[in-house]
Amino acid sequence: GMLLGRVVEEVVGAPNTGLYPVIGLAAVLGAAYRTPLAAVVFVAETTGRADFVIPALVATAIAQAMMGEVSVSDGQRGERQGRLERRLNEPSAVVMVPDVGVIDPDASLLEVIDLYGARPKSPAVPVGGPEYEGLIVLHDVAAKMLEHGTDASARQAMRELPAVSEETPAIDAARLMNDHDTAAIAVIDEHNRPVGVISATSLAGLDDVSAIDPGAD
């Protein structure tokens, strides 16, 4: 996988950042052994690069789909799906972070900090009034205040990213996140109103894992 990734990196003339070998390794590990979540976690832990997680997630999911029920492990059960694979087949409404709220486009970034700066449920919050207009990625807020001043509005800080419907398969949401180089994307209802946010961690189910009490039976 790493060798193939390195070859592709050379063929397309991409910068030697290590991205292609890493996602090649993740794709082979996740698909060949049918352990996609382990492959994505491996990428996150070994590289420490958040921007590698979504490409690795998409590459692993595509490789898993191409492998079908085949596995290099004799003891692998063909009918068993991994946690990540099951989540990628779910509708976006199942994997999203619900009830994150909606920010008025004219709200100041100071108000955004007051509302979401302490312990946000999601790394991003939809902007709308009431229909969806864009997404504020919370780590953008400080930079936007430096650029536009303390009176900057949510409209000035938001990213004009597309949203997905509640019925959109999670794998399509992951591809859209990869296409737009974002770690979060909004989910809207049939009236174009934001109802939640899909993040890289909610997509992989890591929010659910972190919520488990390690001392519970």
C-alpha positions in Angstrom: 0.0 0.0 0.0 2.8 2.4 0.9 4.7 1.5 -2.3 1.6 2.0 -4.5 0.9 5.3 -2.8 4.5 6.5 -3.4 4.2 5.5 -7.1 0.9 7.4 -7.5 2.5 10.4 -5.7 5.3 10.4 -8.3 2.9 9.9 -11.2 0.6 12.8 -10.4 3.5 15.0 -9.3 2.1 15.7 -5.8 4.2 17.2 -3.1 6.1 14.7 -1.0 4.0 15.2 2.2 3.5 11.5 2.9 -0.2 11.7 2.2 -0.4 9.2 -0.6 1.8 6.4 1.0 -0.3 6.8 4.2 -3.7 6.5 2.6 -2.4 3.7 0.4 -1.4 1.8 3.6 -4.8 2.6 5.2 -6.7 1.4 2.2 -4.8 -1.9 2.1 -5.0 -2.5 5.8 -8.6 -1.6 6.1 -9.9 -3.5 3.1 -7.6 -6.6 3.1 -8.4 -7.3 6.8 -11.8 -5.6 6.8 -10.8 -3.3 9.6 -11.5 0.2 8.2 -11.9 1.9 11.6 -8.5 0.5 12.8 -6.9 1.8 9.6 -8.2 5.3 10.0 -7.3 5.4 13.7 -3.8 4.2 12.7 -3.4 7.1 10.3 -4.6 9.6 12.9 -2.3 8.3 15.6 0.8 7.7 13.6 0.8 11.0 11.6 -0.9 13.4 14.0 -2.3 15.1 10.9 -6.1 15.8 11.0 -6.1 16.7 7.3 -5.0 13.1 6.5 -8.1 11.5 8.3 -10.8 12.3 5.7 -8.7 11.2 2.6 -7.8 8.0 4.5 -11.4 7.4 5.5 -12.6 7.8 1.9 -9.8 5.6 0.5 -10.4 2.9 3.0 -14.2 2.9 2.4 -13.7 2.7 -1.4 -11.1 -0.1 -1.0 -13.5 -1.9 1.3 -16.3 -1.7 -1.2 -14.1 -3.0 -4.0 -13.0 -6.0 -1.8 -16.5 -7.1 -1.2 -16.6 -10.1 1.1 -13.0 -11.1 0.3 -10.4 -11.0 3.1 -6.8 -12.0 3.4 -7.5 -13.5 6.8 -8.8 -17.1 6.8 -10.6 -16.4 10.1 -12.4 -13.3 8.8 -16.2 -13.6 8.7 -17.3 -12.4 5.3 -20.8 -11.4 6.5 -19.5 -9.2 9.3 -19.2 -5.4 8.7 -16.9 -3.2 10.7 -18.2 -0.3 12.8 -17.1 2.3 10.3 -18.4 0.4 7.3 -21.9 0.2 9.0 -21.8 3.9 9.8 -20.9 4.9 6.2 -24.0 3.0 5.0 -26.2 4.9 7.4 -28.2 8.1 6.5 -26.5 11.3 7.5 -29.1 11.9 10.2 -27.8 8.8 12.1 -24.1 9.9 12.1 -24.6 13.7 12.6 -24.2 15.7 15.8 -27.7 16.9 16.4 -29.0 20.1 18.1 -25.9 22.1 17.6 -27.9 25.3 17.0 -28.0 27.8 14.2 -26.1 31.1 14.2 -27.7 34.2 12.8 -25.7 35.6 9.8 -25.6 39.1 11.5 -24.5 37.8 14.9 -21.0 39.0 16.0 -18.2 36.6 16.4 -18.0 37.6 20.0 -21.5 36.2 20.4 -20.3 33.0 18.7 -17.5 32.7 21.2 -19.8 33.3 24.1 -22.2 30.6 22.9 -19.7 27.9 21.6 -16.3 28.8 22.9 -16.2 26.7 26.0 -17.1 23.0 25.2 -18.7 22.9 21.8 -20.6 19.8 20.8 -19.3 20.2 17.2 -16.2 21.7 15.5 -18.6 23.8 13.3 -22.0 25.4 13.5 -24.5 26.2 10.7 -25.3 29.8 9.8 -28.8 30.6 8.6 -31.9 32.6 9.1 -33.6 30.2 9.1 -32.5 28.5 5.8 -29.0 27.3 5.6 -26.4 29.8 4.3 -23.0 28.4 5.3 -20.9 26.9 8.1 -18.7 28.5 10.7 -15.7 26.3 11.6 -14.9 27.4 15.1 -11.2 27.3 14.7 -11.6 30.0 12.0 -13.1 32.5 14.4 -9.9 33.9 15.9 -8.3 34.4 12.5 -11.5 36.1 11.1 -11.5 38.5 14.1 -7.9 39.4 13.4 -8.8 40.0 9.7 -12.1 41.9 10.1 -12.0 43.2 13.7 -14.0 42.4 16.8 -17.2 43.6 15.2 -16.9 40.9 12.5 -20.2 39.0 11.8 -20.9 35.4 11.3 -21.5 36.0 7.6 -17.9 37.2 7.2 -16.5 34.2 9.0 -18.6 31.4 7.5 -17.5 29.0 4.8 -19.9 28.7 1.9 -20.0 24.9 2.0 -22.7 22.7 0.5 -24.9 20.8 2.9 -26.4 17.2 2.8 -29.9 16.1 3.5 -30.8 13.8 6.4 -31.3 10.9 4.0 -27.9 11.3 2.2 -25.7 8.2 2.8 -22.9 9.0 5.1 -20.3 7.8 2.5 -21.5 10.6 0.2 -21.1 13.1 3.0 -17.6 11.9 3.5 -16.8 12.3 -0.2 -18.2 15.8 -0.1 -16.1 16.7 3.0 -13.0 15.4 1.2 -13.8 17.4 -2.0 -14.1 20.6 -0.1 -11.2 19.9 2.3 -13.4 20.3 5.5 -13.7 18.3 8.6 -17.4 19.1 9.0 -20.5 19.6 6.9 -24.0 20.7 7.7 -27.1 18.5 7.5 -30.4 20.1 6.4 -34.1 19.0 6.4 -36.5 19.1 3.5 -37.0 22.9 4.1 -33.3 23.7 3.8 -33.1 24.3 7.6 -30.0 23.1 9.4 -30.6 20.2 11.8 -27.1 19.1 12.7 -23.5 18.8 11.6 -21.4 15.8 10.5 -17.8 15.9 11.7 -14.9 13.6 11.0 -15.2 12.2 14.5 -19.0 11.7 14.4 -18.7 10.1 11.0 -16.3 7.5 12.4 -18.3 7.1 15.6 -15.5 8.3 17.8 -17.9 10.7 19.7 -19.9 7.6 20.8 -16.7 5.8 21.8 -15.4 8.8 23.9 -18.8 9.0 25.6 -18.5 5.4 27.0 -17.7 5.2 30.7 -14.5 3.2 31.0 -15.5 2.1 34.5 -18.8 0.7 33.3 -19.4 -3.0 33.2 
